Amino acid sequence: MTTTQSTHMDCYLAIDQGTHASRAILFDKSGDVLSGAVCDITLQRINAQRVEQDATEILASVRQVVAEVVADIDADLQIKACGIATQRSTILAWNSAGEACSTVLSWQDVRGSDFVDALRPQQQMIQQISGLPLSPHYGASKLRWLQQHVSGADAHLRLSPLVSYLLYHVLETKPYVVDHCNAQRTQLFDLNQLHWSDALCAKFGVSSKQLPLCVPVRYAYGNLEQHGIAVTTVTGDQNAALCGMTATQTDVALVNLGTGAFVLRHMRDYRVSQQQLTGIAVSSAYEVSYVREATINGAGSALVWLAERFGIAEIEQQLPAWLKNIKTPALFFNSVGGLGSPWWRTDIDPHFIDEGTNAVSDDGAYVVGVIESILFMVQSNLVLMQSESALSLLRVSGGLSKLDGLCQRLADLSGLCVTRSDDSEATARGAAWLAAGCPHGWQQHAEITLFRPQADAALQQRYLRFLDYLERCLAHA
C-alpha cells in the first residue's frame, strides 16, 4: 500500500468488490488517489454451469481492505463519504441473523438455463418490464434455484444480490436493502416503477417477501460499522466504471474488457431495446438516468477456456507478440458462457470455424482468433448502439485493454478513436465520484493513450466472414 501527502482535508472512500478481488481506494476531493488496499478472493468453477464463491471470504476481504486504508490515513484527512460497487447478478441465500445459507452463486453461474429456456415465449414481456433479455446469468433463475434447494428454507430466508448481504454486515444499522442497479440485474425489478415486479416474481417463482427493500443508488445507507463513515452510494461495478470513465457523456461508450466484456453508454432518455440491455446509470430520490449496455460473456474467460482445451501455456506473456505478428488468425465462434447481446443464445458450443483446416498452424493463430472474436462481438453491438445515436469516442478499460494490438484493432474495426487510461481503478473512481456528489473533472486524472483508426482490409474481411458464419450457424442451430 502507498500513501501520498495531501493538503485537502476532505476525501472519499470507494469499496470495489469484484469477481476476483476486493479493493478499497481513497480519493481526495479533486479525484487524486491517496491510498489503496486489495485482497484477492477465490472463484470455484464446479462445472460448466456452476460457478461459486464463499460469502464469508468475500465479507472478510471487504472488511480487511477498508481497515487497512482507514488505519493508514493521514491525521489531517477526513473521510466524508463512501461509495460501494459490487459485482452484479451475483446472489446468495442467507437468514435474518446474517448467516449465509448457501454459497455465493456468481454472475457466471448459469444453473438455471433450462428454466430460462422454458420462458422464451414470454421473453418480450419480461424484457419490457425488466429492461433485460432472458438470460440465466441474471439473478432470477438462480434465486429460484436457491429457494427450491436451500435446506431449512423458511420465512426467515433472505434471497438477495451479494451487495445486500455485505451491507447488512458492514453497516451499523444492519439494513436489508439493495440499490436500484443491483436489483435490476436480478431480472425481477420493474425498471419503470423502480421496485420489485409482482409479475416477474410470479414468472420466476420467487417470493418478493424474501427480497430486500429497493432504494436509490445515491441514498443515505448508514455508517460503516467501527469506522463511522457515511455510505452514500451503492451501485454495480460496470455502472460505477461507466461514471468513472465518462461521467455523463452520451456520445462516448465504455468498452470494459475483463473476464466478460461490456459496452456501456449513457442515454438521454429511457428506451427499451429488444437486443441489448437497458439499465439504470444513476438514481436518487429526485431523478433517474439510464444506460444502454451490451454483454459479451466470453472475453478473458474465453482465453481461459482456450488454455484449458488446447493446453496453451503463458498466453498472457505471449499475446503482445502474437497480436503483432500473426497475420492469418483463426476464426472463432465465441459462445464461451453463452452468446450474449444481441443474439442471446446458450445452445451452441464454442468452436473454431477454421479448425481442421490448414488455415490454423500454431497456438498464436488460435489465441489471436479468440481475441478478434471478442472485438467482432463488441463491434456488432457498437453498430446497434450507433443506430440509436452516433458515438464520437470509445474508452477502454479492464485487463485485456492493456494489449496495444487489441486496442488498435478495435479502433480500426469501429472507425472510432479509442482511448485507454492508465487509471486501473475506474470502478472505484466512479463509486467515489458519486459519493462525492459528482464533482467536475474527476475523469481526467490519468495519462491517456490514443489509438487512431487505420485502414485494415484483412481485419474487416475477417469480421464479415465471422458475421456470415454466425448468421448461418444461428439459423441452423
C-alpha positions in Angstrom: 0.0 0.0 0.0 1.3 3.5 -0.8 0.1 6.8 0.7 0.8 10.3 -0.7 0.5 13.5 1.3 -2.5 15.8 0.6 -3.3 19.3 1.5 -7.0 18.6 1.2 -9.0 17.8 4.4 -11.9 16.0 2.7 -11.5 12.7 1.0 -13.8 9.9 -0.2 -13.6 6.1 0.1 -14.6 3.6 -2.5 -15.1 -0.1 -1.9 -14.9 -2.2 -5.1 -16.0 -5.8 -4.6 -15.2 -7.6 -7.8 -15.2 -11.2 -9.0 -11.5 -11.9 -8.2 -10.7 -9.3 -5.6 -12.0 -6.7 -3.1 -10.4 -3.2 -3.2 -10.7 -0.1 -1.0 -9.4 3.1 -2.6 -9.2 6.6 -1.1 -9.6 9.7 -3.3 -9.1 13.3 -2.4 -11.7 16.0 -3.3 -10.0 16.6 -6.6 -10.1 12.9 -7.6 -6.5 12.0 -7.0 -5.8 8.6 -5.5 -4.4 8.9 -1.9 -4.1 5.2 -0.9 -5.5 1.8 -1.6 -5.6 -1.8 -0.5 -6.5 -5.1 -2.3 -7.4 -8.6 -1.2 -7.8 -11.5 -3.6 -10.7 -13.9 -3.4 -11.3 -17.3 -4.8 -13.7 -18.4 -7.5 -14.6 -22.0 -7.8 -15.8 -23.5 -11.1 -17.7 -26.6 -10.2 -18.6 -27.4 -13.8 -19.7 -25.6 -17.0 -22.8 -24.3 -15.4 -22.0 -23.8 -11.7 -19.6 -21.1 -10.5 -19.5 -20.3 -6.8 -17.7 -18.2 -4.2 -17.7 -18.1 -0.4 -19.7 -15.4 1.3 -17.6 -15.2 4.5 -14.4 -15.0 2.5 -15.8 -12.1 0.4 -17.1 -10.3 3.5 -13.7 -10.8 5.3 -11.9 -9.4 2.3 -14.1 -6.2 2.3 -13.5 -5.6 6.0 -9.8 -6.2 5.6 -9.2 -3.7 2.8 -11.3 -1.0 4.5 -9.5 -1.5 7.8 -6.1 -1.2 6.0 -7.0 2.0 4.2 -8.6 3.7 7.3 -5.7 2.7 9.5 -3.2 4.3 7.1 -5.0 7.6 6.7 -3.2 10.9 7.5 -4.3 12.7 10.5 -5.3 15.8 8.6 -7.7 13.9 6.3 -11.4 13.3 7.0 -13.4 10.7 5.0 -16.6 12.5 4.1 -18.4 9.6 2.4 -18.1 6.2 1.0 -19.3 4.6 -2.3 -19.6 0.9 -2.8 -19.6 -1.0 -6.1 -20.2 -4.8 -6.4 -20.3 -7.5 -9.0 -23.8 -7.7 -10.4 -26.0 -10.7 -10.9 -24.2 -12.5 -8.1 -26.6 -13.8 -5.4 -26.9 -15.9 -2.3 -29.4 -17.1 0.3 -28.9 -16.1 3.9 -31.1 -15.6 7.1 -32.2 -12.7 9.2 -29.3 -13.4 11.6 -26.9 -12.7 8.8 -25.7 -16.3 8.3 -25.1 -17.5 4.7 -27.4 -20.4 3.9 -25.7 -21.1 0.5 -22.6 -20.4 -1.4 -22.5 -17.2 -3.5 -23.7 -18.0 -7.0 -21.5 -16.0 -9.4 -22.8 -13.9 -12.2 -21.1 -16.5 -14.4 -23.3 -19.3 -12.9 -26.0 -20.5 -15.4 -27.5 -23.4 -13.5 -31.0 -22.0 -14.3 -30.6 -22.3 -18.0 -33.3 -25.0 -18.5 -35.9 -23.0 -16.6 -35.0 -19.8 -18.5 -35.3 -21.6 -21.8 -38.8 -22.6 -20.9 -39.7 -18.9 -20.5 -38.6 -17.9 -24.1 -42.2 -17.5 -25.3 -42.6 -14.7 -22.7 -39.3 -13.0 -23.3 -40.8 -9.8 -24.8 -43.0 -9.2 -21.8 -40.1 -9.9 -19.4 -37.8 -7.6 -21.2 -40.4 -4.8 -21.4 -40.6 -4.8 -17.6 -37.1 -5.6 -16.6 -35.1 -3.9 -19.4 -33.2 -7.2 -19.7 -33.4 -10.1 -22.3 -33.9 -13.5 -20.8 -30.6 -14.9 -19.5 -29.5 -17.4 -16.8 -26.6 -15.0 -16.0 -29.1 -12.7 -14.2 -30.2 -13.4 -10.7 -33.8 -14.6 -11.1 -33.3 -18.2 -12.1 -30.6 -18.6 -9.5 -32.7 -17.1 -6.8 -35.5 -19.6 -7.8 -32.9 -22.5 -7.6 -31.9 -21.4 -4.1 -35.5 -21.1 -3.0 -36.0 -24.7 -4.0 -32.8 -26.2 -2.8 -31.6 -24.5 0.3 -32.4 -26.8 3.2 -34.5 -25.4 6.0 -35.9 -22.6 3.9 -38.5 -20.7 6.0 -39.9 -17.3 6.5 -36.5 -16.0 7.7 -34.7 -16.9 4.5 -33.4 -14.0 2.5 -32.8 -14.2 -1.2 -30.7 -11.3 -2.5 -27.9 -9.9 -4.6 -24.5 -10.2 -2.8 -24.5 -6.4 -2.0 -27.4 -6.8 0.4 -25.6 -9.4 2.4 -22.5 -7.1 2.5 -24.4 -4.0 3.5 -26.1 -5.9 6.4 -22.7 -6.8 7.8 -20.7 -3.6 7.2 -23.3 -1.0 8.2 -24.2 -0.1 11.8 -27.9 -0.3 11.3 -27.8 -3.8 9.6 -30.4 -2.9 6.9 -31.9 -5.4 4.4 -31.7 -3.2 1.2 -30.5 -3.2 -2.4 -29.7 -0.4 -4.7 -31.6 0.0 -8.0 -28.7 -1.1 -10.2 -28.1 -4.4 -8.4 -31.8 -5.0 -8.0 -32.4 -4.7 -11.7 -29.8 -7.3 -12.6 -31.9 -9.9 -10.8 -34.5 -9.5 -13.7 -37.2 -9.2 -11.1 -37.1 -5.4 -11.0 -39.6 -3.1 -12.7 -37.5 -0.6 -14.5 -40.4 1.9 -14.8 -41.8 1.6 -11.3 -38.4 1.2 -9.6 -39.4 -1.7 -7.3 -39.9 -5.5 -7.5 -42.3 -6.6 -10.1 -45.1 -8.9 -8.9 -45.5 -10.3 -12.4 -41.8 -11.2 -12.8 -41.6 -12.7 -9.3 -44.6 -14.9 -10.2 -43.0 -15.9 -13.6 -39.8 -17.0 -11.9 -41.4 -18.4 -8.8 -39.5 -16.2 -6.4 -41.3 -14.7 -3.3 -41.0 -11.0 -3.2 -41.3 -11.2 0.6 -37.8 -12.7 0.8 -36.2 -9.9 -1.3 -34.6 -6.7 0.1 -36.1 -3.2 0.0 -35.2 -1.4 -3.2 -33.6 2.1 -2.7 -31.8 4.6 -5.0 -28.1 4.4 -5.9 -27.4 7.7 -4.2 -29.1 7.2 -0.7 -28.3 7.6 3.0 -27.5 3.9 3.5 -26.0 4.4 7.0 -22.5 4.4 8.5 -19.7 1.8 8.2 -19.5 -0.2 11.4 -16.5 0.6 13.5 -15.5 3.5 11.2 -18.5 5.8 11.3 -18.1 6.7 7.6 -21.4 7.5 5.8 -22.2 5.3 2.8 -24.0 7.5 0.3 -23.7 5.5 -2.9 -24.2 1.8 -3.7 -24.1 0.5 -7.3 -23.0 -2.2 -9.7 -19.4 -2.4 -10.8 -19.9 -1.7 -14.5 -22.3 1.2 -13.7 -19.6 2.7 -11.5 -17.0 2.1 -14.1 -19.1 4.0 -16.7 -19.3 7.0 -14.4 -15.6 6.7 -13.5 -14.6 6.8 -17.2 -17.2 9.0 -18.9 -19.1 10.9 -16.3 -22.5 11.5 -18.1 -21.3 11.9 -21.7 -23.8 10.4 -24.1 -21.6 10.2 -27.2 -18.8 8.2 -25.5 -19.0 4.5 -24.9 -17.1 2.5 -22.4 -15.7 -0.9 -23.5 -14.7 -2.9 -20.5 -12.6 -5.9 -21.4 -12.3 -8.2 -18.4 -13.5 -11.7 -17.6 -16.5 -10.8 -19.6 -16.8 -7.7 -21.9 -19.3 -4.9 -21.5 -20.1 -2.0 -23.7 -22.0 0.9 -22.0 -23.2 4.4 -22.8 -25.4 6.9 -21.1 -28.8 7.6 -22.7 -30.7 10.9 -22.7 -34.0 9.2 -22.0 -35.5 5.8 -21.3 -35.9 3.4 -24.3 -36.2 -0.4 -24.2 -34.1 -2.4 -26.7 -35.1 -5.9 -27.7 -31.4 -6.8 -28.5 -29.4 -5.0 -25.8 -29.8 -4.1 -22.2 -31.5 -1.1 -20.7 -30.3 -0.2 -17.2 -30.0 2.5 -14.6 -26.9 4.6 -14.7 -27.6 6.6 -11.5 -30.7 7.1 -9.4 -31.6 9.3 -6.4 -34.7 10.4 -4.7 -35.2 13.1 -7.3 -34.0 11.7 -10.7 -33.0 8.6 -12.7 -30.6 8.4 -15.6 -30.3 5.4 -17.9 -27.7 3.3 -19.7 -27.6 1.2 -22.8 -25.5 -1.9 -22.3 -24.2 -4.8 -24.3 -22.8 -8.0 -22.7 -20.2 -10.3 -24.2 -19.7 -13.3 -21.9 -16.5 -14.8 -23.4 -13.7 -12.3 -23.0 -10.9 -13.2 -20.5 -12.9 -16.3 -19.7 -12.6 -17.4 -23.4 -8.8 -17.3 -23.1 -9.1 -19.5 -20.0 -11.3 -21.9 -22.0 -8.7 -21.9 -24.8 -5.8 -22.6 -22.4 -7.6 -25.5 -20.8 -8.8 -27.0 -24.1 -5.5 -26.7 -26.0 -3.0 -26.7 -23.2 -1.5 -23.4 -24.2 0.7 -22.0 -21.5 1.7 -18.4 -20.8 -0.9 -16.9 -23.1 -0.7 -13.5 -21.3 3.0 -13.2 -21.8 2.9 -14.3 -25.5 -0.2 -12.3 -26.5 1.5 -8.9 -27.4 3.9 -10.6 -29.8 1.2 -12.8 -31.3 -1.1 -9.8 -31.9 1.8 -8.1 -33.7 3.0 -10.9 -35.8 0.0 -13.3 -36.6 -1.4 -12.3 -39.9 -3.9 -15.1 -40.5 -5.6 -15.9 -37.2 -8.3 -18.5 -36.9 -12.0 -17.5 -36.8 -13.6 -18.4 -33.5 -17.3 -18.9 -32.7 -17.1 -17.4 -29.2 -20.0 -18.8 -27.3 -18.0 -19.3 -24.1 -20.5 -18.7 -21.4 -23.2 -18.4 -24.0 -23.7 -15.8 -26.7 -24.7 -12.5 -25.1 -26.1 -9.4 -26.8 -27.5 -9.1 -29.4 -28.0 -12.9 -30.0 -28.8 -14.3 -26.6 -28.2 -18.0 -27.3 -26.9 -20.7 -25.0 -27.4 -23.7 -27.2 -24.2 -23.7 -29.4 -20.8 -24.8 -28.1 -17.7 -22.6 -28.8 -15.6 -23.8 -31.7 -13.1 -22.7 -34.2 -14.5 -22.1 -37.7 -11.2 -23.0 -39.3 -10.5 -25.9 -37.1 -9.4 -29.0 -39.0 -8.1 -27.0 -42.0 -4.7 -25.8 -42.9 -5.6 -22.2 -42.0 -4.5 -22.8 -38.4 -0.9 -23.8 -37.9 0.1 -22.7 -34.4 -1.1 -21.7 -31.0 -0.8 -18.0 -31.7 -3.4 -18.2 -34.5 -5.9 -19.7 -32.1 -5.2 -17.2 -29.4 -5.4 -14.2 -31.7 -8.6 -15.7 -33.2 -10.2 -15.6 -29.7 -9.1 -12.0 -29.2 -10.6 -11.0 -32.6 -13.9 -12.8 -31.8 -14.3 -10.6 -28.7 -13.8 -7.5 -30.9 -16.2 -8.8 -33.6 -18.9 -9.1 -31.0 -18.1 -5.7 -29.5 -18.3 -4.2 -33.0 -21.7 -5.8 -33.6 -23.0 -4.2 -30.5 -21.5 -0.8 -31.3 -23.3 -0.9 -34.7 -26.6 -1.3 -32.9 -25.8 1.5 -30.4 -24.8 3.8 -33.2 -28.1 3.1 -35.0 -29.7 4.9 -32.0 -27.3 7.9 -31.9 -23.8 8.4 -33.1 -20.7 7.8 -30.9 -17.6 10.0 -31.2 -15.2 8.1 -29.0 -14.5 4.8 -27.3 -12.9 4.4 -23.9 -11.5 1.1 -22.9 -10.8 -0.5 -19.5 -10.2 -3.9 -18.0 -7.3 -6.3 -18.1 -7.4 -7.1 -21.8 -7.3 -3.4 -22.7 -3.6 -3.3 -21.8 -3.0 -5.0 -25.1 -2.0 -2.4 -27.7 -2.8 -4.8 -30.5 -6.3 -5.3 -29.3 -7.0 -1.6 -28.8 -5.6 -0.7 -32.3 -7.8 -3.4 -33.9 -10.8 -2.0 -32.0 -10.1 1.4 -33.5 -9.6 0.0 -36.9 -12.7 -2.1 -36.9 -15.0 0.6 -35.4 -13.6 3.6 -37.2 -13.6 5.5 -33.9 -10.7 6.8 -31.8 -10.0 4.6 -28.8 -8.5 6.0 -25.6 -7.0 4.0 -22.8 -6.3 5.4 -19.4 -3.5 4.3 -17.1 -6.1 4.5 -14.3 -6.8 0.9 -13.3 -9.4 1.9 -10.8 -12.3 3.1 -13.0 -14.9 1.3 -10.9 -13.6 2.6 -7.6 -13.3 6.1 -9.1 -16.9 6.0 -10.3 -18.2 4.9 -6.9 -16.2 7.6 -5.1 -17.2 10.3 -7.6 -20.9 9.5 -7.0 -20.4 9.6 -3.2 -18.6 12.9 -3.6 -21.6 14.4 -5.3 -20.4 14.1 -9.0 -17.8 16.9 -9.0 -16.4 18.1 -12.3 -13.2 16.7 -13.8 -12.6 13.5 -11.8 -12.3 11.5 -15.1 -9.2 13.4 -16.2 -6.7 12.2 -13.7 -4.7 9.8 -15.7 -2.3 9.5 -18.7 -4.2 8.7 -21.9 -3.0 6.5 -24.8 -4.8 7.3 -28.0 -5.4 4.7 -30.8 -6.5 6.3 -34.1 -8.4 4.2 -36.7 -6.4 2.9 -39.6 -7.4 1.0 -42.7 -7.2 -2.8 -42.2 -9.0 -4.5 -45.1 -8.0 -8.0 -43.9 -9.5 -7.4 -40.4 -12.7 -6.1 -42.0 -12.9 -9.1 -44.2 -12.5 -11.5 -41.2 -15.2 -9.6 -39.4 -17.6 -10.0 -42.4 -16.8 -13.7 -42.6 -17.4 -14.0 -38.8 -20.8 -12.4 -39.2 -21.8 -14.5 -42.2 -20.9 -17.7 -40.4 -22.6 -16.6 -37.2 -25.8 -15.9 -39.1 -25.7 -19.3 -40.8 -24.9 -21.1 -37.6 -27.7 -19.5 -35.7 -30.2 -20.2 -38.4 -29.4 -23.9 -38.5 -28.9 -24.5 -34.7 
